[in-house]
Amino acid sequence: MEAALWIVTGLSFLSWLVSWGLFVRFRRVPSVPAGFRAAPRISVVVPARNEEANIQVLLDSLKGSRFHEVIVVDDQSEDRTEVVARELGARVLSGEIPPRGWLGKPWACHQGAGAATGDWLLFVDADTKFVKGGFERLMRLAEGEPRVHSVCPYHEIRFPYEQLSAFFNITMILGMNAFTAKGASARDIGLFGQLMLVSRKEYDLVGGHSQVKGDVLENFQLSRCFASAGIERSCWLGKDTISMRMFPGGIRDLIAGWSKGTVSGAANTPKAAFLGISLWMSGLFMSAVPVCFGAIASPSLMLAMVALYVLWTLQCMYLFRSSGRYSILTALAFPVGLIFYQLVFFQAVRRKKKGGTVQWKGRDVY
């Protein structure tokens, strides 16, 4: 037993070392240099369904920013989303019912893009908000070389159950395959779905959202469309630029929300990234297994196991804090979050195989 525990501990440590290559190039949206005065014409397009509470927060956070226009596409909302958006000065499109073959979000984005008149299109989810100065950071990106930029919003946390999003957030970020040791040279880099900044020229060149009309995670397929056209994609972490508060409605909303994307996300994740994430999670599990047998371990083995657990905790703390306002306790108790992630993931896989659906915003998404 002692020898087996040493082997598991050694493999876990090896996994810890190798896994750093998955996120060695984490990067935030660059800050704006002093004297920056450029003002590209950016049309902000917000697809919104039943976002009465969120849309006010987002639009308020845009006040004072130098955008060209804000277009809110009311996607058949059943609340006051449209009224609130109009009261706050946004141009509101009353979205039509999605045609056959279209899902709600791609259809709303397609309608918004069709109405936009700016040189750049900024697609942003309604449950996000810009940090002070965050929009100006994006303006600087629009002044660079033509490419597509996507940003993962920083996850704000208010209640304890929201800490359970930690592993979902991290696997989503790692699944983009954009922060590995290969950097921009990695194959099949994805795009974050919450915020995408693209020039009108590049968007029209690939056919926009009409090419991804039936995809739950349209961001992955759009990225492939841009790649086929030879258009470079860049991914950024959104701390100090844009934030989000996911699933404030409770743990049921959290489970339903992550179930909506986690299976499709795994299916769309590049093979190399999927292998790396699997290796990382295996190492996490292996670090917890020997600790369960601490009572029969020798002092030297016990010391090695505890040291390894501390290393994994520190790595989790770095990852979680890079993606959101997660607590130190969430990193320290990482086996709890990891088990929760696995339970939700496999439940979603099981439901999909049986032909079941997940409802989101009053619609079946698969």
C-alpha atoms as one frame of an Amber mdcrd trajectory, in Angstrom:
protein
   0.000   0.000   0.000   2.826   2.411   0.884   4.432   1.934  -2.540   1.107
   2.491  -4.319   0.525   5.724  -2.401   4.015   6.958  -3.328   3.264   6.248
  -6.992  -0.061   8.110  -6.884   1.582  11.035  -5.087   4.392  11.140  -7.644
   1.974  11.058 -10.588  -0.071  13.834  -9.048   3.025  15.993  -8.605   4.002
  15.364 -12.237   0.509  16.412 -13.304   0.835  19.575 -11.209   4.067  20.499
 -12.981   2.823  19.760 -16.505  -0.540  21.492 -16.013   1.085  24.920 -15.661
   1.580  24.820 -19.419  -2.196  25.166 -19.857  -2.329  28.659 -18.365   1.233
  29.947 -18.480   0.094  32.808 -20.740  -2.899  34.152 -18.839  -3.265  37.803
 -19.821  -5.639  40.644 -19.070  -6.855  43.322 -21.461  -4.001  45.877 -21.644
  -4.398  49.124 -19.759  -4.908  52.384 -21.616  -1.763  54.522 -21.896  -1.840
  58.147 -20.810  -3.013  60.456 -23.550  -4.961  57.780 -25.445  -7.575  59.616
 -27.530  -8.590  57.235 -30.309 -12.328  56.772 -30.790 -13.211  53.922 -33.160
 -16.906  53.683 -34.035 -18.051  50.762 -31.896 -21.633  49.500 -32.039 -22.512
  47.689 -28.808 -24.957  44.840 -29.491 -26.689  43.292 -26.474 -28.865  40.182
 -26.976 -31.303  40.189 -24.054 -34.038  37.788 -22.961 -35.711  38.343 -19.586
 -32.865  40.587 -18.421 -34.883  43.328 -16.720 -32.582  43.501 -13.706 -29.277
  42.944 -15.496 -29.759  45.287 -18.440 -29.921  48.348 -16.197 -26.600  47.445
 -14.549 -24.901  46.960 -17.918 -26.241  50.144 -19.496 -25.410  52.201 -16.406
 -21.837  50.920 -16.578 -21.567  52.240 -20.156 -22.481  55.810 -19.204 -19.718
  58.209 -20.154 -18.072  55.747 -22.576 -17.359  56.801 -26.155 -19.364  54.170
 -28.026 -21.007  54.838 -31.383 -24.360  53.307 -30.408 -25.930  50.737 -28.097
 -28.429  48.308 -29.595 -30.399  46.057 -27.261 -32.143  43.204 -29.053 -35.122
  42.204 -26.925 -35.338  38.472 -27.575 -39.038  37.840 -26.912 -38.690  38.819
 -23.248 -41.527  38.158 -20.826 -40.517  40.944 -18.439 -39.726  44.688 -18.721
 -36.366  44.285 -20.469 -37.440  46.371 -23.459 -38.983  49.152 -21.341 -35.949
  49.468 -19.062 -33.523  49.547 -21.992 -35.492  52.293 -23.742 -35.707  54.355
 -20.562 -31.909  54.209 -20.282 -31.413  55.532 -23.805 -30.521  52.380 -25.719
 -31.811  51.726 -29.200 -34.090  48.716 -28.763 -35.008  46.188 -31.422 -38.050
  44.044 -30.721 -36.580  40.732 -31.778 -38.599  38.457 -34.004 -39.330  34.814
 -33.214 -36.291  32.742 -34.227 -36.819  31.137 -37.649 -36.589  27.375 -37.951
 -33.028  26.220 -37.394 -32.016  29.281 -35.374 -31.362  29.424 -31.649 -32.299
  32.540 -29.709 -28.915  34.131 -29.011 -27.406  33.769 -32.525 -30.656  35.095
 -33.987 -30.657  38.111 -31.650 -26.996  38.850 -32.456 -27.728  38.516 -36.170
 -30.562  41.055 -35.944 -28.455  43.451 -33.900 -25.526  43.241 -36.309 -27.878
  43.917 -39.218 -29.042  47.156 -37.601 -25.610  48.340 -36.425 -23.836  51.160
 -38.268 -20.433  51.164 -36.536 -17.086  50.052 -37.939 -16.684  47.598 -35.054
 -19.238  45.302 -33.434 -19.079  44.578 -29.714 -21.357  41.683 -28.791 -21.806
  41.578 -25.030 -24.085  39.547 -22.764 -26.700  41.406 -20.751 -25.549  39.984
 -17.405 -22.175  41.722 -17.572 -21.035  45.194 -16.547 -18.017  47.290 -17.442
 -15.482  48.292 -14.830 -14.625  51.995 -14.811 -12.328  52.546 -17.768 -13.016
  49.054 -19.104 -14.697  50.190 -22.309 -11.693  52.392 -23.103  -9.454  49.319
 -22.841 -11.558  47.663 -25.525 -11.331  50.785 -27.671  -7.576  50.411 -27.592
  -7.897  46.820 -28.840  -9.991  48.119 -31.744  -7.131  50.438 -32.691  -4.734
  47.519 -33.172  -4.284  45.128 -36.069  -7.527  43.719 -37.510  -8.441  40.613
 -35.558 -11.194  39.241 -33.343 -10.963  39.825 -29.605 -12.924  38.026 -26.911
 -12.889  38.638 -23.173 -13.922  36.407 -20.285 -15.626  38.636 -17.674 -14.353
  38.549 -14.111 -16.804  36.570 -11.978 -18.253  38.551  -9.069 -19.396  36.474
  -6.064 -21.969  37.412  -3.419 -23.354  34.200  -1.914 -21.568  31.005  -0.839
 -23.258  28.730  -3.414 -21.709  30.829  -6.231 -18.284  29.544  -5.176 -19.306
  26.264  -6.833 -18.801  27.883 -10.246 -15.013  27.872  -9.804 -14.167  24.743
 -11.806 -16.745  25.543 -14.497 -15.158  28.965 -14.957 -11.643  27.578 -15.173
 -12.458  24.727 -17.568 -14.269  27.247 -19.801 -11.158  29.448 -19.868  -8.744
  26.565 -20.433 -11.030  25.136 -23.104 -10.324  28.175 -25.299  -6.807  26.775
 -25.829  -5.567  30.371 -25.948  -3.356  30.583 -22.856  -1.063  27.589 -23.307
   2.691  27.712 -23.779   2.063  27.903 -27.545   0.113  31.129 -27.177  -1.403
  32.504 -30.389   0.297  29.772 -32.432  -1.913  27.085 -30.856  -4.381  25.437
 -33.192  -8.137  25.861 -32.869  -8.246  28.788 -30.447 -11.792  29.507 -29.264
 -13.688  32.681 -28.423 -15.479  33.550 -25.199 -19.225  33.875 -25.670 -19.812
  36.730 -23.198 -17.912  39.425 -25.095 -16.624  39.520 -28.656 -15.153  42.546
 -30.434 -14.822  42.240 -34.216 -14.521  44.687 -37.078 -17.534  44.918 -39.355
 -15.375  43.910 -42.296 -14.218  40.640 -40.710 -17.694  39.845 -39.402 -19.306
  40.227 -42.826 -16.469  38.339 -44.485 -17.290  35.107 -42.635 -21.069  35.515
 -42.777 -21.497  36.412 -39.107 -23.971  34.578 -36.910 -25.805  33.104 -39.879
 -22.997  30.534 -39.989 -23.640  29.394 -36.404 -27.418  29.791 -36.193 -28.118
  26.415 -34.564 -25.152  26.168 -32.182 -25.642  26.334 -28.409 -22.058  27.594
 -28.050 -21.900  29.739 -31.152 -18.597  31.239 -29.994 -16.651  28.040 -30.754
 -18.029  27.699 -34.260 -17.585  31.407 -35.004 -13.943  31.102 -34.025 -13.518
  28.327 -36.562 -15.171  30.475 -39.236 -12.678  33.267 -38.528  -9.784  30.799
 -38.526 -10.818  29.427 -41.933 -10.751  32.990 -43.268  -7.249  33.532 -41.874
  -8.409  36.043 -39.249  -6.418  36.022 -36.017  -8.249  35.616 -32.710  -7.162
  36.878 -29.293  -8.526  35.924 -25.871  -8.197  37.983 -22.716  -9.171  37.750
 -19.054 -11.524  40.508 -18.007 -10.381  41.587 -14.554 -10.350  45.421 -14.426
 -12.280  45.510 -17.728 -15.630  43.723 -17.455 -17.322  41.583 -14.819 -20.339
  39.338 -14.510 -22.521  37.934 -11.791 -23.715  34.519 -12.900 -26.842  32.746
 -11.683 -28.027  35.068  -8.887 -31.308  33.127  -8.797 -29.899  30.322  -6.666
 -28.136  26.997  -6.971 -30.794  25.553  -9.307 -30.086  28.333 -11.786 -26.373
  27.665 -11.395 -26.790  23.966 -12.169 -29.104  24.625 -15.127 -26.836  27.359
 -16.498 -23.655  25.325 -16.394 -25.454  22.200 -17.639 -26.500  24.227 -20.685
 -22.950  24.750 -21.851 -20.711  22.188 -20.211 -21.515  19.200 -22.466 -21.406
  21.204 -25.697 -18.287  22.930 -24.438 -16.514  19.625 -23.882 -17.516  18.444
 -27.348 -16.106  21.625 -28.914 -12.906  21.833 -26.879  -9.785  21.156 -28.983
  -8.362  17.693 -28.380  -5.067  18.990 -26.993  -6.855  21.281 -24.529  -9.312
  18.538 -23.547  -6.410  16.162 -22.876  -4.634  18.795 -20.810  -7.744  19.568
 -18.738  -8.307  15.842 -18.155  -4.705  15.461 -17.006  -5.082  18.445 -14.696
  -8.269  17.110 -13.118  -6.774  13.644 -12.744  -3.868  15.149 -10.848  -6.271
  17.012  -8.584  -8.147  13.815  -7.774  -4.924  11.903  -7.171  -3.707  14.542
  -4.721  -6.777  13.993  -2.548  -6.750  10.173  -2.639  -3.508   9.587  -0.657
  -4.622  12.003   2.065  -7.561   9.672   2.750  -5.030   7.003   3.709  -2.934
   9.266   5.897  -3.504   7.080   8.958  -1.473   4.225   7.446   1.199   6.354
   5.764   4.751   6.714   7.009   5.811  10.143   8.311   7.808  10.895   5.138
   4.890   9.929   2.890   2.455  11.922   5.005   4.692  14.990   4.706   4.896
  14.538   0.911   1.108  14.182   0.607   0.417  17.285   2.681   3.013  19.292
   0.727   1.442  18.162  -2.546  -2.047  19.122  -1.369  -0.715  22.582  -0.474
   0.810  22.925  -3.966  -2.513  22.059  -5.598  -4.323  24.475  -3.289  -1.967
  27.300  -4.255  -2.420  26.529  -7.938  -6.204  26.485  -7.562  -6.043  29.773
  -5.693  -4.074  31.338  -8.561  -6.525  29.999 -11.159  -9.686  30.882  -9.255
  -8.508  34.403  -8.401  -7.547  34.970 -12.050 -11.106  34.220 -13.125 -13.242
  35.574 -10.285 -13.613  36.775  -6.724 -13.344  33.301  -5.225 -12.362  32.771
  -1.596  -9.263  31.086  -0.255 -11.526  28.440   1.309 -12.770  27.462  -2.170
  -9.194  26.676  -3.175  -8.431  24.915   0.102 -11.534  22.702  -0.273 -11.014
  22.139  -4.005 -12.110  18.442  -3.871 -15.660  19.618  -3.008 -15.875  21.902
  -6.043 -14.301  19.282  -8.273 -16.803  16.602  -7.241 -19.679  19.061  -7.769
 -18.358  19.829 -11.252 -18.163  16.135 -12.133 -21.682  15.429 -10.843 -23.232
  18.261 -12.874 -21.234  17.328 -15.966 -22.144  13.643 -15.971 -25.774  14.385
 -15.112 -25.929  16.684 -18.150 -24.309  14.015 -20.350 -26.792  11.425 -19.109
 -29.764  13.718 -19.747 -28.588  14.539 -23.252 -28.076  10.867 -24.153 -31.637
  10.127 -23.044 -32.973  12.934 -25.229 -33.746  15.237 -22.323 -33.478  19.014
 -22.422 -32.149  21.835 -20.290 -34.360  24.903 -20.014 -32.792  28.349 -19.976
 -34.702  31.635 -20.029 -37.889  29.687 -20.743 -36.478  27.831 -23.759 -35.102
  24.360 -24.373 -31.466  24.733 -25.371 -30.799  21.071 -26.200
